[in-house]
Amino acid sequence: MKDWAAPLIASALFALLAPGLLFQLPGKHKPFEFMNMKTTIASMFLHTVLYGLLLILFLVVLDIHLLA
């Protein structure tokens, strides 16, 4: 049996937290922008931190498993 939770959660978070795809935090002109498809160094750093924290939350704290 293989646990599919980690790769699925990591892939989904990676796709959804790409700066500028759904939202950008901080934006170029406002603190929060939707779907502008542009990025900054600060935005990349903040999205990386959010990705790491959410990954830790789902995989370590909540200990989610999807067995197949």
PyMOL Python script that loads the backbone (N, CA, C, O; Angstrom):
from pymol import cmd

cmd.read_pdbstr("""\
ATOM      1  N   MET A   1       0.832  -1.171   0.000  1.00  0.00           N
ATOM      2  CA  MET A   1       0.000   0.000   0.000  1.00  0.00           C
ATOM      3  C   MET A   1       0.886   1.248   0.000  1.00  0.00           C
ATOM      4  O   MET A   1       1.879   1.322   0.724  1.00  0.00           O
ATOM      5  N   LYS A   2       0.513   2.208  -0.813  1.00  0.00           N
ATOM      6  CA  LYS A   2       1.279   3.435  -0.920  1.00  0.00           C
ATOM      7  C   LYS A   2       0.453   4.606  -0.412  1.00  0.00           C
ATOM      8  O   LYS A   2      -0.737   4.714  -0.707  1.00  0.00           O
ATOM      9  N   ASP A   3       1.084   5.467   0.341  1.00  0.00           N
ATOM     10  CA  ASP A   3       0.424   6.660   0.865  1.00  0.00           C
ATOM     11  C   ASP A   3       0.567   7.792  -0.157  1.00  0.00           C
ATOM     12  O   ASP A   3       1.674   8.268  -0.409  1.00  0.00           O
ATOM     13  N   TRP A   4      -0.546   8.218  -0.738  1.00  0.00           N
ATOM     14  CA  TRP A   4      -0.546   9.233  -1.794  1.00  0.00           C
ATOM     15  C   TRP A   4      -0.802  10.634  -1.266  1.00  0.00           C
ATOM     16  O   TRP A   4      -0.834  11.573  -2.061  1.00  0.00           O
ATOM     17  N   ALA A   5      -0.984  10.821   0.022  1.00  0.00           N
ATOM     18  CA  ALA A   5      -1.321  12.134   0.570  1.00  0.00           C
ATOM     19  C   ALA A   5      -0.201  13.150   0.336  1.00  0.00           C
ATOM     20  O   ALA A   5      -0.467  14.262  -0.120  1.00  0.00           O
ATOM     21  N   ALA A   6       1.014  12.792   0.636  1.00  0.00           N
ATOM     22  CA  ALA A   6       2.116  13.744   0.532  1.00  0.00           C
ATOM     23  C   ALA A   6       2.308  14.280  -0.891  1.00  0.00           C
ATOM     24  O   ALA A   6       2.353  15.497  -1.070  1.00  0.00           O
ATOM     25  N   PRO A   7       2.424  13.416  -1.909  1.00  0.00           N
ATOM     26  CA  PRO A   7       2.620  13.979  -3.254  1.00  0.00           C
ATOM     27  C   PRO A   7       1.409  14.758  -3.764  1.00  0.00           C
ATOM     28  O   PRO A   7       1.572  15.754  -4.468  1.00  0.00           O
ATOM     29  N   LEU A   8       0.197  14.319  -3.420  1.00  0.00           N
ATOM     30  CA  LEU A   8      -0.991  15.045  -3.883  1.00  0.00           C
ATOM     31  C   LEU A   8      -1.120  16.407  -3.213  1.00  0.00           C
ATOM     32  O   LEU A   8      -1.399  17.404  -3.881  1.00  0.00           O
ATOM     33  N   ILE A   9      -0.921  16.456  -1.917  1.00  0.00           N
ATOM     34  CA  ILE A   9      -1.014  17.725  -1.200  1.00  0.00           C
ATOM     35  C   ILE A   9       0.095  18.671  -1.646  1.00  0.00           C
ATOM     36  O   ILE A   9      -0.157  19.853  -1.878  1.00  0.00           O
ATOM     37  N   ALA A  10       1.310  18.164  -1.766  1.00  0.00           N
ATOM     38  CA  ALA A  10       2.426  19.009  -2.183  1.00  0.00           C
ATOM     39  C   ALA A  10       2.209  19.564  -3.591  1.00  0.00           C
ATOM     40  O   ALA A  10       2.477  20.741  -3.835  1.00  0.00           O
ATOM     41  N   SER A  11       1.734  18.746  -4.505  1.00  0.00           N
ATOM     42  CA  SER A  11       1.491  19.201  -5.873  1.00  0.00           C
ATOM     43  C   SER A  11       0.376  20.233  -5.934  1.00  0.00           C
ATOM     44  O   SER A  11       0.494  21.235  -6.640  1.00  0.00           O
ATOM     45  N   ALA A  12      -0.702  19.996  -5.203  1.00  0.00           N
ATOM     46  CA  ALA A  12      -1.819  20.940  -5.207  1.00  0.00           C
ATOM     47  C   ALA A  12      -1.405  22.281  -4.597  1.00  0.00           C
ATOM     48  O   ALA A  12      -1.730  23.333  -5.146  1.00  0.00           O
ATOM     49  N   LEU A  13      -0.700  22.252  -3.479  1.00  0.00           N
ATOM     50  CA  LEU A  13      -0.239  23.498  -2.870  1.00  0.00           C
ATOM     51  C   LEU A  13       0.737  24.234  -3.773  1.00  0.00           C
ATOM     52  O   LEU A  13       0.684  25.459  -3.882  1.00  0.00           O
ATOM     53  N   PHE A  14       1.630  23.490  -4.421  1.00  0.00           N
ATOM     54  CA  PHE A  14       2.603  24.111  -5.321  1.00  0.00           C
ATOM     55  C   PHE A  14       1.892  24.816  -6.471  1.00  0.00           C
ATOM     56  O   PHE A  14       2.270  25.927  -6.842  1.00  0.00           O
ATOM     57  N   ALA A  15       0.877  24.188  -7.031  1.00  0.00           N
ATOM     58  CA  ALA A  15       0.148  24.794  -8.155  1.00  0.00           C
ATOM     59  C   ALA A  15      -0.684  25.985  -7.698  1.00  0.00           C
ATOM     60  O   ALA A  15      -0.704  27.014  -8.374  1.00  0.00           O
ATOM     61  N   LEU A  16      -1.365  25.869  -6.575  1.00  0.00           N
ATOM     62  CA  LEU A  16      -2.256  26.938  -6.126  1.00  0.00           C
ATOM     63  C   LEU A  16      -1.518  28.120  -5.512  1.00  0.00           C
ATOM     64  O   LEU A  16      -2.025  29.241  -5.543  1.00  0.00           O
ATOM     65  N   LEU A  17      -0.340  27.894  -4.958  1.00  0.00           N
ATOM     66  CA  LEU A  17       0.390  28.976  -4.310  1.00  0.00           C
ATOM     67  C   LEU A  17       1.460  29.605  -5.193  1.00  0.00           C
ATOM     68  O   LEU A  17       2.311  30.340  -4.692  1.00  0.00           O
ATOM     69  N   ALA A  18       1.436  29.334  -6.491  1.00  0.00           N
ATOM     70  CA  ALA A  18       2.365  30.008  -7.395  1.00  0.00           C
ATOM     71  C   ALA A  18       2.036  31.500  -7.398  1.00  0.00           C
ATOM     72  O   ALA A  18       0.891  31.865  -7.668  1.00  0.00           O
ATOM     73  N   PRO A  19       3.002  32.375  -7.106  1.00  0.00           N
ATOM     74  CA  PRO A  19       2.702  33.804  -7.019  1.00  0.00           C
ATOM     75  C   PRO A  19       2.100  34.343  -8.311  1.00  0.00           C
ATOM     76  O   PRO A  19       2.660  34.158  -9.392  1.00  0.00           O
ATOM     77  N   GLY A  20       0.965  35.003  -8.192  1.00  0.00           N
ATOM     78  CA  GLY A  20       0.309  35.611  -9.344  1.00  0.00           C
ATOM     79  C   GLY A  20      -0.717  34.730 -10.016  1.00  0.00           C
ATOM     80  O   GLY A  20      -1.495  35.228 -10.830  1.00  0.00           O
ATOM     81  N   LEU A  21      -0.756  33.449  -9.717  1.00  0.00           N
ATOM     82  CA  LEU A  21      -1.711  32.570 -10.385  1.00  0.00           C
ATOM     83  C   LEU A  21      -3.127  32.820  -9.865  1.00  0.00           C
ATOM     84  O   LEU A  21      -3.983  33.263 -10.631  1.00  0.00           O
ATOM     85  N   LEU A  22      -3.393  32.553  -8.604  1.00  0.00           N
ATOM     86  CA  LEU A  22      -4.693  32.864  -8.009  1.00  0.00           C
ATOM     87  C   LEU A  22      -4.645  34.188  -7.254  1.00  0.00           C
ATOM     88  O   LEU A  22      -5.552  35.013  -7.369  1.00  0.00           O
ATOM     89  N   PHE A  23      -3.590  34.380  -6.488  1.00  0.00           N
ATOM     90  CA  PHE A  23      -3.431  35.622  -5.737  1.00  0.00           C
ATOM     91  C   PHE A  23      -1.949  35.897  -5.575  1.00  0.00           C
ATOM     92  O   PHE A  23      -1.113  35.007  -5.729  1.00  0.00           O
ATOM     93  N   GLN A  24      -1.637  37.150  -5.260  1.00  0.00           N
ATOM     94  CA  GLN A  24      -0.261  37.532  -4.996  1.00  0.00           C
ATOM     95  C   GLN A  24      -0.231  38.323  -3.702  1.00  0.00           C
ATOM     96  O   GLN A  24      -0.977  39.286  -3.530  1.00  0.00           O
ATOM     97  N   LEU A  25       0.623  37.915  -2.815  1.00  0.00           N
ATOM     98  CA  LEU A  25       0.735  38.528  -1.497  1.00  0.00           C
ATOM     99  C   LEU A  25       2.197  38.784  -1.218  1.00  0.00           C
ATOM    100  O   LEU A  25       2.893  37.775  -1.102  1.00  0.00           O
ATOM    101  N   PRO A  26       2.759  39.915  -1.095  1.00  0.00           N
ATOM    102  CA  PRO A  26       2.213  41.241  -1.370  1.00  0.00           C
ATOM    103  C   PRO A  26       2.226  41.523  -2.865  1.00  0.00           C
ATOM    104  O   PRO A  26       3.105  41.052  -3.586  1.00  0.00           O
ATOM    105  N   GLY A  27       1.266  42.278  -3.318  1.00  0.00           N
ATOM    106  CA  GLY A  27       1.172  42.635  -4.725  1.00  0.00           C
ATOM    107  C   GLY A  27       2.130  43.756  -5.089  1.00  0.00           C
ATOM    108  O   GLY A  27       2.812  44.307  -4.225  1.00  0.00           O
ATOM    109  N   LYS A  28       2.178  44.088  -6.366  1.00  0.00           N
ATOM    110  CA  LYS A  28       3.061  45.174  -6.805  1.00  0.00           C
ATOM    111  C   LYS A  28       2.526  46.534  -6.380  1.00  0.00           C
ATOM    112  O   LYS A  28       3.298  47.408  -5.985  1.00  0.00           O
ATOM    113  N   HIS A  29       1.216  46.719  -6.456  1.00  0.00           N
ATOM    114  CA  HIS A  29       0.633  48.024  -6.162  1.00  0.00           C
ATOM    115  C   HIS A  29      -0.282  48.007  -4.946  1.00  0.00           C
ATOM    116  O   HIS A  29      -0.561  49.063  -4.378  1.00  0.00           O
ATOM    117  N   LYS A  30      -0.750  46.848  -4.538  1.00  0.00           N
ATOM    118  CA  LYS A  30      -1.631  46.706  -3.382  1.00  0.00           C
ATOM    119  C   LYS A  30      -1.094  45.573  -2.509  1.00  0.00           C
ATOM    120  O   LYS A  30      -0.307  44.753  -2.983  1.00  0.00           O
ATOM    121  N   PRO A  31      -1.508  45.515  -1.245  1.00  0.00           N
ATOM    122  CA  PRO A  31      -1.038  44.417  -0.385  1.00  0.00           C
ATOM    123  C   PRO A  31      -1.506  43.041  -0.842  1.00  0.00           C
ATOM    124  O   PRO A  31      -0.834  42.044  -0.578  1.00  0.00           O
ATOM    125  N   PHE A  32      -2.649  42.971  -1.524  1.00  0.00           N
ATOM    126  CA  PHE A  32      -3.210  41.686  -1.952  1.00  0.00           C
ATOM    127  C   PHE A  32      -3.817  41.870  -3.334  1.00  0.00           C
ATOM    128  O   PHE A  32      -4.701  42.709  -3.512  1.00  0.00           O
ATOM    129  N   GLU A  33      -3.356  41.096  -4.322  1.00  0.00           N
ATOM    130  CA  GLU A  33      -3.870  41.204  -5.686  1.00  0.00           C
ATOM    131  C   GLU A  33      -4.314  39.832  -6.175  1.00  0.00           C
ATOM    132  O   GLU A  33      -3.740  38.812  -5.793  1.00  0.00           O
ATOM    133  N   PHE A  34      -5.338  39.814  -7.022  1.00  0.00           N
ATOM    134  CA  PHE A  34      -5.848  38.577  -7.600  1.00  0.00           C
ATOM    135  C   PHE A  34      -5.397  38.439  -9.048  1.00  0.00           C
ATOM    136  O   PHE A  34      -5.480  39.396  -9.818  1.00  0.00           O
ATOM    137  N   MET A  35      -4.928  37.270  -9.418  1.00  0.00           N
ATOM    138  CA  MET A  35      -4.665  36.826 -10.788  1.00  0.00           C
ATOM    139  C   MET A  35      -4.007  37.885 -11.668  1.00  0.00           C
ATOM    140  O   MET A  35      -4.511  38.183 -12.751  1.00  0.00           O
ATOM    141  N   ASN A  36      -2.887  38.460 -11.217  1.00  0.00           N
ATOM    142  CA  ASN A  36      -2.202  39.450 -12.039  1.00  0.00           C
ATOM    143  C   ASN A  36      -1.077  38.847 -12.884  1.00  0.00           C
ATOM    144  O   ASN A  36      -0.549  39.518 -13.770  1.00  0.00           O
ATOM    145  N   MET A  37      -0.710  37.608 -12.626  1.00  0.00           N
ATOM    146  CA  MET A  37       0.312  36.854 -13.370  1.00  0.00           C
ATOM    147  C   MET A  37       1.679  37.545 -13.384  1.00  0.00           C
ATOM    148  O   MET A  37       2.460  37.359 -14.317  1.00  0.00           O
ATOM    149  N   LYS A  38       1.965  38.335 -12.361  1.00  0.00           N
ATOM    150  CA  LYS A  38       3.270  38.970 -12.198  1.00  0.00           C
ATOM    151  C   LYS A  38       3.764  38.641 -10.804  1.00  0.00           C
ATOM    152  O   LYS A  38       2.972  38.307  -9.923  1.00  0.00           O
ATOM    153  N   THR A  39       5.062  38.732 -10.600  1.00  0.00           N
ATOM    154  CA  THR A  39       5.603  38.363  -9.300  1.00  0.00           C
ATOM    155  C   THR A  39       6.764  39.270  -8.924  1.00  0.00           C
ATOM    156  O   THR A  39       7.349  39.945  -9.771  1.00  0.00           O
ATOM    157  N   THR A  40       7.079  39.271  -7.651  1.00  0.00           N
ATOM    158  CA  THR A  40       8.224  40.011  -7.122  1.00  0.00           C
ATOM    159  C   THR A  40       9.014  39.073  -6.221  1.00  0.00           C
ATOM    160  O   THR A  40       8.546  37.987  -5.881  1.00  0.00           O
ATOM    161  N   ILE A  41      10.198  39.489  -5.841  1.00  0.00           N
ATOM    162  CA  ILE A  41      11.029  38.683  -4.948  1.00  0.00           C
ATOM    163  C   ILE A  41      10.334  38.513  -3.589  1.00  0.00           C
ATOM    164  O   ILE A  41      10.337  37.424  -3.015  1.00  0.00           O
ATOM    165  N   ALA A  42       9.742  39.598  -3.085  1.00  0.00           N
ATOM    166  CA  ALA A  42       9.040  39.513  -1.794  1.00  0.00           C
ATOM    167  C   ALA A  42       7.865  38.545  -1.878  1.00  0.00           C
ATOM    168  O   ALA A  42       7.612  37.785  -0.944  1.00  0.00           O
ATOM    169  N   SER A  43       7.150  38.575  -2.997  1.00  0.00           N
ATOM    170  CA  SER A  43       6.018  37.678  -3.188  1.00  0.00           C
ATOM    171  C   SER A  43       6.482  36.215  -3.252  1.00  0.00           C
ATOM    172  O   SER A  43       5.851  35.339  -2.661  1.00  0.00           O
ATOM    173  N   MET A  44       7.563  35.956  -3.957  1.00  0.00           N
ATOM    174  CA  MET A  44       8.087  34.589  -4.035  1.00  0.00           C
ATOM    175  C   MET A  44       8.481  34.087  -2.652  1.00  0.00           C
ATOM    176  O   MET A  44       8.199  32.941  -2.303  1.00  0.00           O
ATOM    177  N   PHE A  45       9.129  34.934  -1.868  1.00  0.00           N
ATOM    178  CA  PHE A  45       9.543  34.538  -0.527  1.00  0.00           C
ATOM    179  C   PHE A  45       8.335  34.246   0.357  1.00  0.00           C
ATOM    180  O   PHE A  45       8.304  33.226   1.044  1.00  0.00           O
ATOM    181  N   LEU A  46       7.347  35.127   0.344  1.00  0.00           N
ATOM    182  CA  LEU A  46       6.163  34.935   1.184  1.00  0.00           C
ATOM    183  C   LEU A  46       5.369  33.697   0.773  1.00  0.00           C
ATOM    184  O   LEU A  46       4.880  32.970   1.638  1.00  0.00           O
ATOM    185  N   HIS A  47       5.231  33.445  -0.522  1.00  0.00           N
ATOM    186  CA  HIS A  47       4.518  32.258  -0.985  1.00  0.00           C
ATOM    187  C   HIS A  47       5.295  30.985  -0.628  1.00  0.00           C
ATOM    188  O   HIS A  47       4.688  29.947  -0.364  1.00  0.00           O
ATOM    189  N   THR A  48       6.624  31.055  -0.620  1.00  0.00           N
ATOM    190  CA  THR A  48       7.444  29.912  -0.209  1.00  0.00           C
ATOM    191  C   THR A  48       7.221  29.598   1.266  1.00  0.00           C
ATOM    192  O   THR A  48       7.091  28.435   1.646  1.00  0.00           O
ATOM    193  N   VAL A  49       7.179  30.633   2.090  1.00  0.00           N
ATOM    194  CA  VAL A  49       6.931  30.439   3.524  1.00  0.00           C
ATOM    195  C   VAL A  49       5.531  29.859   3.744  1.00  0.00           C
ATOM    196  O   VAL A  49       5.365  28.934   4.539  1.00  0.00           O
ATOM    197  N   LEU A  50       4.525  30.392   3.049  1.00  0.00           N
ATOM    198  CA  LEU A  50       3.164  29.860   3.160  1.00  0.00           C
ATOM    199  C   LEU A  50       3.100  28.405   2.724  1.00  0.00           C
ATOM    200  O   LEU A  50       2.444  27.589   3.373  1.00  0.00           O
ATOM    201  N   TYR A  51       3.781  28.072   1.624  1.00  0.00           N
ATOM    202  CA  TYR A  51       3.815  26.691   1.127  1.00  0.00           C
ATOM    203  C   TYR A  51       4.393  25.758   2.196  1.00  0.00           C
ATOM    204  O   TYR A  51       3.825  24.704   2.483  1.00  0.00           O
ATOM    205  N   GLY A  52       5.508  26.150   2.771  1.00  0.00           N
ATOM    206  CA  GLY A  52       6.145  25.323   3.795  1.00  0.00           C
ATOM    207  C   GLY A  52       5.278  25.145   5.023  1.00  0.00           C
ATOM    208  O   GLY A  52       5.169  24.040   5.556  1.00  0.00           O
ATOM    209  N   LEU A  53       4.657  26.231   5.479  1.00  0.00           N
ATOM    210  CA  LEU A  53       3.803  26.144   6.671  1.00  0.00           C
ATOM    211  C   LEU A  53       2.564  25.288   6.423  1.00  0.00           C
ATOM    212  O   LEU A  53       2.178  24.495   7.281  1.00  0.00           O
ATOM    213  N   LEU A  54       1.939  25.442   5.259  1.00  0.00           N
ATOM    214  CA  LEU A  54       0.767  24.619   4.948  1.00  0.00           C
ATOM    215  C   LEU A  54       1.138  23.150   4.768  1.00  0.00           C
ATOM    216  O   LEU A  54       0.383  22.263   5.165  1.00  0.00           O
ATOM    217  N   LEU A  55       2.296  22.896   4.171  1.00  0.00           N
ATOM    218  CA  LEU A  55       2.758  21.515   4.008  1.00  0.00           C
ATOM    219  C   LEU A  55       3.005  20.867   5.369  1.00  0.00           C
ATOM    220  O   LEU A  55       2.630  19.714   5.585  1.00  0.00           O
ATOM    221  N   ILE A  56       3.633  21.603   6.287  1.00  0.00           N
ATOM    222  CA  ILE A  56       3.846  21.093   7.635  1.00  0.00           C
ATOM    223  C   ILE A  56       2.510  20.853   8.324  1.00  0.00           C
ATOM    224  O   ILE A  56       2.335  19.841   9.004  1.00  0.00           O
ATOM    225  N   LEU A  57       1.565  21.777   8.154  1.00  0.00           N
ATOM    226  CA  LEU A  57       0.251  21.619   8.773  1.00  0.00           C
ATOM    227  C   LEU A  57      -0.428  20.343   8.302  1.00  0.00           C
ATOM    228  O   LEU A  57      -0.896  19.553   9.122  1.00  0.00           O
ATOM    229  N   PHE A  58      -0.487  20.133   6.995  1.00  0.00           N
ATOM    230  CA  PHE A  58      -1.204  18.976   6.467  1.00  0.00           C
ATOM    231  C   PHE A  58      -0.491  17.654   6.725  1.00  0.00           C
ATOM    232  O   PHE A  58      -1.139  16.658   7.045  1.00  0.00           O
ATOM    233  N   LEU A  59       0.832  17.630   6.590  1.00  0.00           N
ATOM    234  CA  LEU A  59       1.546  16.350   6.650  1.00  0.00           C
ATOM    235  C   LEU A  59       2.044  15.989   8.049  1.00  0.00           C
ATOM    236  O   LEU A  59       2.126  14.808   8.385  1.00  0.00           O
ATOM    237  N   VAL A  60       2.376  16.979   8.861  1.00  0.00           N
ATOM    238  CA  VAL A  60       2.933  16.681  10.178  1.00  0.00           C
ATOM    239  C   VAL A  60       1.880  16.851  11.267  1.00  0.00           C
ATOM    240  O   VAL A  60       1.665  15.944  12.072  1.00  0.00           O
ATOM    241  N   VAL A  61       1.226  18.006  11.297  1.00  0.00           N
ATOM    242  CA  VAL A  61       0.291  18.293  12.379  1.00  0.00           C
ATOM    243  C   VAL A  61      -0.998  17.484  12.222  1.00  0.00           C
ATOM    244  O   VAL A  61      -1.423  16.805  13.156  1.00  0.00           O
ATOM    245  N   LEU A  62      -1.615  17.555  11.045  1.00  0.00           N
ATOM    246  CA  LEU A  62      -2.875  16.841  10.830  1.00  0.00           C
ATOM    247  C   LEU A  62      -2.674  15.367  10.469  1.00  0.00           C
ATOM    248  O   LEU A  62      -3.601  14.567  10.598  1.00  0.00           O
ATOM    249  N   ASP A  63      -1.469  15.003  10.018  1.00  0.00           N
ATOM    250  CA  ASP A  63      -1.105  13.618   9.693  1.00  0.00           C
ATOM    251  C   ASP A  63      -2.125  12.957   8.762  1.00  0.00           C
ATOM    252  O   ASP A  63      -2.698  11.914   9.078  1.00  0.00           O
ATOM    253  N   ILE A  64      -2.335  13.594   7.604  1.00  0.00           N
ATOM    254  CA  ILE A  64      -3.305  13.120   6.623  1.00  0.00           C
ATOM    255  C   ILE A  64      -2.701  11.962   5.806  1.00  0.00           C
ATOM    256  O   ILE A  64      -1.541  12.025   5.400  1.00  0.00           O
ATOM    257  N   HIS A  65      -3.492  10.918   5.572  1.00  0.00           N
ATOM    258  CA  HIS A  65      -3.057   9.772   4.765  1.00  0.00           C
ATOM    259  C   HIS A  65      -4.121   9.422   3.741  1.00  0.00           C
ATOM    260  O   HIS A  65      -5.318   9.471   4.025  1.00  0.00           O
ATOM    261  N   LEU A  66      -3.666   9.067   2.546  1.00  0.00           N
ATOM    262  CA  LEU A  66      -4.538   8.571   1.468  1.00  0.00           C
ATOM    263  C   LEU A  66      -3.924   7.261   0.975  1.00  0.00           C
ATOM    264  O   LEU A  66      -2.971   7.280   0.197  1.00  0.00           O
ATOM    265  N   LEU A  67      -4.440   6.168   1.404  1.00  0.00           N
ATOM    266  CA  LEU A  67      -3.870   4.875   1.027  1.00  0.00           C
ATOM    267  C   LEU A  67      -4.565   4.307  -0.192  1.00  0.00           C
ATOM    268  O   LEU A  67      -5.788   4.364  -0.320  1.00  0.00           O
ATOM    269  N   ALA A  68      -3.754   3.757  -1.088  1.00  0.00           N
ATOM    270  CA  ALA A  68      -4.311   3.156  -2.302  1.00  0.00           C
ATOM    271  C   ALA A  68      -3.686   1.789  -2.512  1.00  0.00           C
ATOM    272  O   ALA A  68      -4.013   1.103  -3.481  1.00  0.00           O
TER     273      ALA A  68
END
""", "prot")
cmd.dss("prot")
cmd.show_as("cartoon", "prot")
cmd.util.cbc("prot")
cmd.orient("prot")
